[in-house]
Amino acid sequence: MGRSFAVFVAIGGMAWGQSLTMALSGTTSPGVVTAGERFRIAIQVREAAVYGAGFRLWYSPSSVVRFAGWQAVDYDVSELLVVAADGAEEGKVEVSGISLAQRRQSPVVAVLEFVLAPEASHGSVLSFRLSNGWLLQEDSLRWVPAVTLSLRVHGYVVVWPGDADNDGAVDGRDVATVGLYAYRRAAGYRRNLASTVWGPQMALAWLEPKATYADCDGNGYVTVRDLAVVLQNYGRRRSAAQQVEEVPLVPPPIGHVIASLSVPVTAELLAGVFVPCAGSTVVGVRSRHTSLSPAVTATTDSLTAVVLHLKGADRIGIVGQGKLCDVLLEYRTSSGEWHPVEWRESPLEVGGADSQLRLSWRDGWLCLEGERATTGMLTLFTLEGRVVGRFSIPAGEGVWCVELPSLPLAPYIGEYMSAAKARIPLLLLP
């Protein structure tokens, strides 16, 4: 014979701990669902042995989230009743599960599946509210309090290649933005059918949403190569005219060369990030080649990003004050291949752009090479500022060397001062 039940409604209260819970199922991102994908919500009885349970689930906005089905877990399919409303009551699902033959401890009533539309706005919130919940126990039918669940949408944003700061125009600020995220090595999702052609493209937002726009080529990484896309689309704006401006012509930067780099003549484009040390600055790049195109240079968070067409220049000087602590540079050849650029920390430039000095320290000898338009003084300091050597250097050309006293192997700072009072500091490594 079957078990008989005396069922009544418990009004005004509930046994402690007896309730229904909602939680995302089968995801590694709690509280987040992705636009264009399916997700599941499990409804479970908490801390109670029951013969049955049921509820009404409201969800919104129903314009972007749709009920897509359900799965049985602790109840058989024949023991479950799931009804999804439509029409005026769209956004409602009613679920009940009963098994009079067996009492279950904290069962999962059902797993409901939903699909989120691709156009769901990134950062928006989906709301789920479980109401009219009940638990069927051996001697009672107990109502349980309402439960709510909020889920944040991980959606798509519109990227315009080159507009790295998403302000509607491609300019120097985009150079700075790419430089910043390239130095941070930001990474995220690749764009489907990525292109560098100016126009709107859908991209799944990254964990740091602002970095999504800085991935100008859509490969899932922000690197200095994205600076080439900024230069490609420089001057474009999101407007009916889609106007394109020329890169503004600016004179070569004035100042001291604090680092130099050599590139092969096959290089057509240079892109990179310079990180000056504390108290130092970078104002731009220059070359003795008059055919060198003006560089697009921008600084943010103490980083200076530069992108320019080389046009056969084989040596570039980094202009500023002090010294560099880090450099991230690559060049692109005419065939589209990218290669890293090697750089030196110890170039000096005196007497104008046509006179360049190089300093080297090998086997106890300190040597100065290049054309010296005037006499000068070279002073060697420890990093603490103690003078360990001072040498008068005559005007001339070629190599000038002096044997140094025995010094501990440690970094030193050399400072060259020409007769024209041009002071040029640099870092020396033994």
Secondary structure, 3 states (H helix, E strand, C coil): CCCCCCCCEECCCCCCCCEEEEEEECCCCCCEEECCCEEEEEEEEECCEECEEEEEEEEECCCCEEEEEEECCCCCHHHEEEEECCHHHCCEEEEEEECCCCCEECCEEEEEEEEECCCCECCCEEEEEEEEEEEECCCCEEEECCEEEEEEEECEEEECCCCCCCCCECCHHHHHHHHHHHHCCCECCCCCCCCCCCCCEEEECCCCHHHHHHCCCCCCECCCCHHHHHHHCCCCECCCCCCCCCCCCCCCCCCEEEEEEECCCCEEEEEEEEEECCCCEEEEEECCCCCCCCCEEEEECCEEEEEEECCCCCEEEEEEECCEEEEEEEEEECCCCEEECCEECCEEECCCCCCEEEEEEECCEEEEEECECCCEEEEEEECCCCEEEEEEECCECCEEEEECCCCCCCCEEEEEEECCCCEEEEEECC
